[in-house]
């Protein structure tokens, strides 16, 4: 895997999140935190989960201690969550931008004892997982925004990102 390809995948993922966030901004803080009975409950919880996931995977990749899981209820407003997201994003962008081909091929020991998993995926595999994980949760957020609150949601497909990046019309 080429470092430039990984950087592009994360550029796409964060571009897509920014598009989704523009729809999230139409919510009140109460709506943002309201339990809609799907996935992790609220849109806030899903975003906080993504922040925590980024930070915990980054710790694994850097070989540092895992930070504790974030508590959803510690975040009471959209601006608080967005500030935390932007910090986690910055940390990840910096790390991803520093990786070499050798770094991407490095195995990272990982265990999930509750699931009986003991593995050592390569760094690039973990990074692709994170992009996929983010896509999954963005899709959940978009469904909750539309079905739960009637908000029109943006496209967040990779091909749309590529078209926009290359100056092609998307309408």
C-alpha positions in Angstrom: 0.0 0.0 0.0 1.3 3.4 -1.0 1.3 6.2 1.7 -0.3 8.6 -0.8 -3.3 6.2 -1.3 -3.8 6.1 2.5 -3.6 9.9 2.7 -6.2 10.1 0.0 -8.6 7.7 1.7 -8.4 9.8 4.9 -8.9 13.0 2.9 -12.0 11.5 1.4 -13.2 10.3 4.8 -12.8 13.7 6.4 -14.3 15.4 3.4 -17.4 13.2 3.7 -17.6 13.8 7.4 -17.6 17.6 6.8 -20.5 17.1 4.4 -22.4 15.1 7.0 -21.6 17.6 9.7 -23.2 20.4 7.6 -26.5 18.4 8.0 -25.8 17.8 11.7 -25.5 21.5 12.3 -29.2 21.8 11.5 -30.0 20.0 14.8 -30.5 21.5 18.2 -28.2 20.2 20.9 -31.2 18.3 22.3 -31.9 16.6 19.0 -28.2 15.9 18.5 -28.2 14.0 21.9 -31.7 12.4 21.6 -31.9 8.6 21.7 -33.4 7.5 18.4 -33.2 3.8 19.3 -30.8 2.8 16.6 -27.0 2.0 16.5 -25.5 3.8 19.5 -28.7 5.7 20.3 -28.0 9.3 19.2 -26.1 11.1 16.6 -23.9 12.5 19.3 -23.1 9.1 20.6 -22.1 7.9 17.1 -19.7 10.8 16.6 -18.2 10.4 20.1 -17.7 6.7 19.3 -15.8 7.7 16.1 -13.6 10.1 18.0 -12.8 7.4 20.6 -12.2 4.8 17.9 -9.7 7.1 16.1 -7.9 7.9 19.4 -7.7 4.3 20.5 -6.5 3.0 17.1 -4.0 5.8 16.9 -2.6 4.7 20.3 -2.3 1.1 19.1 -0.5 2.3 15.9 1.9 4.4 17.9 2.4 1.7 20.6 1.2 3.9 23.4 -1.3 3.2 26.2 -4.9 3.1 25.1 -6.9 6.1 26.3 -10.1 5.3 28.2 -13.4 5.0 26.3 -15.1 8.3 26.0 -18.4 8.8 27.9 -21.2 10.0 25.7 -22.8 12.0 28.5 -19.6 14.1 29.0 -20.4 15.8 25.7 -23.5 18.1 26.0 -23.4 20.2 22.8 -22.6 20.0 19.1 -19.7 22.5 19.4 -18.1 20.4 22.1 -18.2 17.3 20.0 -17.0 19.1 16.9 -14.0 20.5 18.8 -13.1 17.0 20.0 -13.6 15.7 16.5 -11.3 18.3 15.0 -8.6 17.5 17.6 -8.8 13.8 16.9 -8.8 14.4 13.2 -5.7 16.6 13.4 -3.9 14.0 15.4 -4.7 11.3 12.9 -3.9 13.5 9.8 -0.5 14.2 11.3 0.2 10.6 12.0 -1.1 9.3 8.6 1.0 12.0 6.8 4.2 10.7 8.5 3.8 7.1 7.4 6.2 5.4 5.0 5.6 2.2 3.0 7.6 0.3 5.6 5.4 1.7 8.4 2.2 0.7 6.5 3.5 -2.9 6.3 4.3 -3.1 10.0 2.1 -5.6 11.9 0.2 -4.2 14.9 -0.7 -6.7 17.6 -4.3 -6.5 18.6 -6.5 -8.6 20.8 -10.2 -8.6 21.4 -10.5 -11.3 24.2 -14.3 -11.0 24.4 -14.5 -12.1 20.8 -11.6 -14.6 20.9 -9.5 -12.5 18.5 -5.8 -12.3 18.7 -4.3 -10.8 15.5 -1.6 -8.6 14.1 -3.0 -6.8 11.1 -0.7 -4.6 9.1 -0.9 -0.8 9.7 -2.5 -0.2 6.3 -5.2 -2.8 7.1 -6.1 -1.0 10.3 -6.2 2.4 8.4 -8.5 1.0 5.7 -10.7 -0.4 8.5 -11.0 3.0 10.1 -12.1 4.6 6.8 -14.7 1.8 6.3 -15.8 2.1 10.0 -16.3 5.9 9.5 -18.3 5.3 6.3 -20.6 2.8 8.2 -21.3 5.3 10.9 -21.7 8.3 8.6 -24.4 6.3 6.8 -26.1 5.6 10.1 -26.0 9.3 10.9 -27.5 10.2 7.5 -30.3 7.8 8.0 -31.0 9.2 11.5 -30.9 12.7 10.2 -33.4 12.0 7.4 -35.8 9.6 9.1 -35.6 11.0 12.6 -35.6 14.7 11.7 -36.5 15.1 8.0 -33.2 16.7 7.1 -32.1 16.3 3.5 -28.7 14.6 3.6 -25.6 15.1 1.4 -24.0 12.5 -0.9 -20.8 11.2 0.6 -19.7 8.6 -1.9 -16.0 8.3 -2.8 -16.7 8.8 -6.5 -18.3 12.2 -5.7 -15.2 13.2 -3.7 -13.0 12.2 -6.7 -15.2 14.1 -9.2 -15.2 17.2 -7.0 -11.4 17.0 -6.4 -10.9 16.7 -10.1 -13.2 19.6 -11.0 -16.0 17.5 -12.6 -19.6 18.6 -12.1 -21.5 16.5 -9.6 -25.1 17.7 -10.3 
